[in-house]
Amino acid sequence: MRARLLDAAISCLIDKGYSGTSTQEISRRAGVSRGAQLHHFPTKESLVVAAVEHLVEQRLAELLDAHAAGQEASVEVFLDAFSGPLFYAALELWIAARTDPALHAAVLPLEARVNEAINTGGAVIFGDRMTPEAIEISVELARGLAVSALFRNDKSDQELRKRLVPIWEAMVTTK
């Protein structure tokens, strides 16, 4: 039931944005009663934050599994981390948290956990090929590229990546 609620919350954030997401709609999509939803998540903020955290944990596990299977990572891993449902759901929370004090307070610990997961995962994936500062700047660059990609089409985004990723990689990694 908890997983259904988390999946439904992400779906709502992506489809309706934070302001259009309600706990009633999440419960409906998850196929659970309002009481069951309230039992697991007493507030909208707790539910949407838990949903994004759930996606972050899944994504980190996927990256670490790929690394364990022998895939060598490039800085593209950061671009991938800031794309798709996870990024769009998180972006909805960031924007809404700017003007919603309760959501802002709920998102702060999530962002700390996300940053810790990215830094820890990056250290595992890149080892001595990247310093902690290189990981940090890569995260910030990937976030910025992800936001600006909202205004590019697929072709122009691929062209930009083709030009910039090799330069970025050369600047932040050691071989």
N, C-alpha and C positions, 0 to 999 in steps of 0.2 A: 504494500500500500504506500509506504514511504517513497519508494522508487517511482511509482506512478505519479505521485504528487510532485516530485522533483521534475520529472519529465514534462508534466503538464505545465508547470511554472515556466520552464524554459520555453516551451512552445508558445505560451501566452506572451512572454517578454518579446519573443521574436516577431510574433504576428501582430501584437497590439501595442507594444511599447510598455514602459512601466506604468504610465498614467492610465492606460487602457486595460491593464491587468488587474483583475480583482480575485480575491480568494474564492468567491462564488464561482467564477469562470474556471479557475484552476480545479476546484472540486468537481465541477461538471465534466471537464475534460478528463480528469483522472478516474471518473466513475465512482467517486466516494462521497459519503455524506459530509455535510458541513461540519458536523460534530467530530467525525473522524479526522478531518483536516485540522480542526482546532486542537484536537488532542495531540497531534504531531507537531503542529506549527501554530502557535497562538496568535501570530501577527503576520501580515503580508510581508513585512520586512524580513522576518525570520525565515519565511518560506522561500522568498526569491533569493536571499543570500545563501541559504543552504543549497538551493538548486545550482547556483553558479559554482559554489565550492565543490559540489558533487562532480560537475563537469571538469573542473580544474584537476581534481584527483584522478578522474578517468584519463584525461589527456596526458598527465604526467606519467601515469602507469604505462600508457601506450608508448611514450617516448623512451622510457627506461627499458621496456621490453624490446623495442627495436634496437637499442644500444646493446643490450645483452645478447641479441641475436647476431651481433657483429656489424650492424650498419653504422658507418662512420657519419657523424652529423656535420652539417655545414650551418652557416648562419641562417639558412632557409628554415631551420627548425623554429627559430624565433618568429619568422613571418607566418609559419603555419600555426604557431601557438596563438597568434592574434588574427585569426580568420575563422570563418564559419560560425556555428551557433554559439559557441562559448564566447567569442569576441563580441558578437552582436548583443547577447544577453548582458554581458558585463558592461558594454557601452551604455546600454539603457540604464543600468544602475548608476554608473558614473554621472551621467547627465542629470538624472533625477536627484541624486544625492547632493548635487550642488546647491539645491534650494529646499531640500527636505531634511530638516535636522534629525529626525528619527532614522531615516534611511542612511544619512551620512554616518551617524553613530554606529549603525549596524554594518556598514560597508568597510569602515576603518579596519576592524580586525580581519575581515576577509581579505582585504588588500595586503595586509601584513603577511597573512598565510600564503597568498598567491605569490608575493615577492620572495618569500622564503622558499617556496616550492620551486620557483623558477631558478633561483640562485643555486639551490642544492642540486636540482636536476641538471642545470647547466654545468656545474662542477663535475658531476658524475659523467655526463655525456662528453664534455670537452676535455676533461682531465687537465693536463698541463699545457694544452694547446690554447687555453684562454684564461686570462686573469679574471678575478672577481669583478674588476672595473670594466673589463671588456665585455663581460656578461651583462653587467648593469647598463652600459651604454647601448649594447645590442638590443636589450629589452626596450629601452626608451625609443630607439630608432624604429624598431618593429612596430611599436604602438603608434608612432607618428605616421609611418607608412600605411598602417592599417586604417587609420582615420582618413587620411587623404585618399585612400583607394576607394572610399565611398563615392568619390566624384570622378573616378576613372572607369573606363570600360575594360573588359578583360584584355583586349589587345594592348591598350596603352599601359596597363598594369604590368603585363608580361614584358613589354619593351623596357619599362623603367627598371624592373627587377633584373633583366638581362644586363643592363648597363651598370646598375649600382651594386648588385650583390657581390660581384667579384672584387670590387674596390673595397667594399665594407669588409669582406672576408679577409682580404690582405691586410687591412688595417688592424683587425682585432685578434687574429689568430697567429700562433707561431707554429711552425712545422718542424 
